[in-house]
Amino acid sequence: VEVTAMLVAAPRIAAALGIPNSHAGWILNAYLYPVFVTLLLLLIRNGDWVKRVFSPWGIFITGLMLFIIGNLLSGLGSTPSLFFAGRIIQAVGGAMAYLGQLWTAMAYFKARLVTVMFWGECGLATGIISGPMIGGYLAASGESGWRMIFVLNAAVALITIGFGLTVLLGRRSEVAAEIKTENARGTGSSHAIYWLLGLQWAIMAACVGGEFLLSNQLQLQRGLSSQFVGWVTAAASIGAITGSGLVASWPNRLGSWLRLGLVAIMAALPAIGISLTYLPGLWNVPPLFVLGVGMGMTSVSIYARIAEFTPGEGFVRVSILYLLAQQLGNALGVQIVEAMAGMQSHPLVPALVLLGPLVLLCVFPQQRKAMGRTAIEPLSHS
């Protein structure tokens, strides 16, 4: 909700605080860029330092507390400087909470990691769908209506802290627990981890780029409304819930789900390019849904496999790398589409270019080990 609500509310916020339209994009970027920088600094500073200072749930709760403080400062601030200071504090807290979320899932729920990732996908997809509606409604509710977005963010974070402390306090870590697997140990495990991280980067570039391509083409080339495009792109979020739900229900063959998800993405992107050229707007819904299914299947499968290959002492570093791979993939996907748009290329061209890194990674020998079988508790047992 934090990011998607800002996409709609940014013009109102800029007008209320006297921010020039040319700088309105910083309302969103003042959160996104510091998130990336914070994760990068945590990686450079070394995960061992993080583990000495924080517990898994400790960094999660601390991040949420900073997120609350930043939201209140932005929501109550009367000047651009206070607003942007709050946005930066939000971003630092958000980055810590992202890391804490993954580290906590690995440390305390490793045997049910696929189920945890499924519910994470549900939350993410719900936020993507509801964020623009919430942001638009609150921003239009009055001169100061946009401030309620930050109050809502703070309230949700506070509730999350309460639930988190209730569940985690006194719970024994599962870091030392063994998960039965055929291929999870061996000299090639580190290579498999880096291959999976690279694959996640390529998948995010392909999926986010595909959605951005569709949004740009429908709005700029066909002149369709942003509301219509918002409903169309919701198909990807629904697909992500569907795909991750399938993996969580039958998690014993993560490698098979990963392959199936890759096939779905590789089929959906060219289909989007073709439908954008020859078919009406609603015909883009089926391939976008398939793209979302592929993204849900692959993202959950990849992180579950990474968790199996990663020893307890490597959780923090690998989690940061996973989040950075997602952020860099998002940026790459958007940049590819923008570059291709500048060349006024056929919509099928950027769709195929987005598949390039994905296809290249699939020929690496590490993919055999990374896609091995596993045995993790299914969704119905949680």
RAJO-V80396 format. One record per residue. SS is DSSP state (alpha for helix, beta for strand, coil for the rest). Layout:
ss=SS
ss=SS
//
This chain:
ss=coil
ss=alpha
ss=alpha
ss=alpha
ss=alpha
ss=alpha
ss=alpha
ss=alpha
ss=alpha
ss=alpha
ss=alpha
ss=alpha
ss=alpha
ss=alpha
ss=alpha
ss=alpha
ss=alpha
ss=coil
ss=coil
ss=coil
ss=alpha
ss=alpha
ss=alpha
ss=coil
ss=coil
ss=alpha
ss=alpha
ss=alpha
ss=alpha
ss=alpha
ss=alpha
ss=alpha
ss=alpha
ss=alpha
ss=alpha
ss=alpha
ss=alpha
ss=alpha
ss=alpha
ss=alpha
ss=alpha
ss=alpha
ss=alpha
ss=alpha
ss=alpha
ss=coil
ss=alpha
ss=alpha
ss=alpha
ss=alpha
ss=alpha
ss=alpha
ss=alpha
ss=coil
ss=coil
ss=alpha
ss=alpha
ss=alpha
ss=alpha
ss=alpha
ss=alpha
ss=alpha
ss=alpha
ss=alpha
ss=alpha
ss=alpha
ss=alpha
ss=alpha
ss=alpha
ss=alpha
ss=alpha
ss=alpha
ss=alpha
ss=alpha
ss=alpha
ss=alpha
ss=coil
ss=coil
ss=coil
ss=alpha
ss=alpha
ss=alpha
ss=alpha
ss=alpha
ss=alpha
ss=alpha
ss=alpha
ss=alpha
ss=alpha
ss=alpha
ss=alpha
ss=alpha
ss=alpha
ss=alpha
ss=alpha
ss=alpha
ss=alpha
ss=alpha
ss=alpha
ss=alpha
ss=alpha
ss=alpha
ss=alpha
ss=alpha
ss=alpha
ss=alpha
ss=alpha
ss=alpha
ss=coil
ss=alpha
ss=alpha
ss=alpha
ss=alpha
ss=alpha
ss=alpha
ss=alpha
ss=alpha
ss=alpha
ss=alpha
ss=alpha
ss=alpha
ss=alpha
ss=alpha
ss=alpha
ss=alpha
ss=alpha
ss=alpha
ss=alpha
ss=alpha
ss=alpha
ss=alpha
ss=alpha
ss=alpha
ss=alpha
ss=alpha
ss=alpha
ss=alpha
ss=alpha
ss=alpha
ss=coil
ss=coil
ss=coil
ss=coil
ss=coil
ss=coil
ss=coil
ss=alpha
ss=alpha
ss=alpha
ss=alpha
ss=alpha
ss=alpha
ss=alpha
ss=alpha
ss=alpha
ss=alpha
ss=alpha
ss=alpha
ss=alpha
ss=alpha
ss=alpha
ss=alpha
ss=alpha
ss=alpha
ss=alpha
ss=alpha
ss=alpha
ss=alpha
ss=coil
ss=coil
ss=coil
ss=coil
ss=coil
ss=coil
ss=coil
ss=coil
ss=coil
ss=coil
ss=coil
ss=coil
ss=beta
ss=coil
ss=coil
ss=coil
ss=coil
ss=coil
ss=coil
ss=coil
ss=alpha
ss=alpha
ss=alpha
ss=alpha
ss=alpha
ss=alpha
ss=alpha
ss=alpha
ss=alpha
ss=alpha
ss=alpha
ss=alpha
ss=alpha
ss=alpha
ss=alpha
ss=alpha
ss=alpha
ss=alpha
ss=alpha
ss=alpha
ss=alpha
ss=alpha
ss=alpha
ss=alpha
ss=alpha
ss=alpha
ss=alpha
ss=alpha
ss=alpha
ss=alpha
ss=alpha
ss=alpha
ss=alpha
ss=coil
ss=coil
ss=coil
ss=coil
ss=alpha
ss=alpha
ss=alpha
ss=alpha
ss=alpha
ss=alpha
ss=alpha
ss=alpha
ss=alpha
ss=alpha
ss=alpha
ss=alpha
ss=alpha
ss=alpha
ss=alpha
ss=alpha
ss=alpha
ss=alpha
ss=alpha
ss=alpha
ss=alpha
ss=alpha
ss=alpha
ss=alpha
ss=coil
ss=alpha
ss=alpha
ss=alpha
ss=alpha
ss=alpha
ss=alpha
ss=alpha
ss=alpha
ss=alpha
ss=alpha
ss=alpha
ss=alpha
ss=alpha
ss=alpha
ss=alpha
ss=alpha
ss=alpha
ss=alpha
ss=alpha
ss=alpha
ss=alpha
ss=alpha
ss=alpha
ss=alpha
ss=alpha
ss=alpha
ss=alpha
ss=alpha
ss=coil
ss=coil
ss=alpha
ss=alpha
ss=alpha
ss=alpha
ss=alpha
ss=alpha
ss=alpha
ss=alpha
ss=alpha
ss=alpha
ss=alpha
ss=alpha
ss=alpha
ss=alpha
ss=alpha
ss=alpha
ss=alpha
ss=alpha
ss=alpha
ss=alpha
ss=alpha
ss=alpha
ss=alpha
ss=alpha
ss=alpha
ss=alpha
ss=alpha
ss=alpha
ss=alpha
ss=coil
ss=coil
ss=alpha
ss=alpha
ss=alpha
ss=alpha
ss=alpha
ss=alpha
ss=alpha
ss=alpha
ss=alpha
ss=alpha
ss=alpha
ss=alpha
ss=alpha
ss=alpha
ss=alpha
ss=alpha
ss=alpha
ss=alpha
ss=alpha
ss=alpha
ss=alpha
ss=alpha
ss=alpha
ss=alpha
ss=alpha
ss=alpha
ss=alpha
ss=alpha
ss=alpha
ss=alpha
ss=alpha
ss=coil
ss=coil
ss=coil
ss=coil
ss=alpha
ss=alpha
ss=alpha
ss=alpha
ss=alpha
ss=alpha
ss=alpha
ss=alpha
ss=alpha
ss=alpha
ss=alpha
ss=alpha
ss=alpha
ss=alpha
ss=alpha
ss=coil
ss=coil
ss=coil
ss=coil
ss=alpha
ss=alpha
ss=alpha
ss=alpha
ss=alpha
ss=coil
ss=coil
ss=coil
ss=beta
ss=coil
ss=coil
ss=coil
ss=coil
ss=alpha
ss=alpha
ss=alpha
ss=coil
//
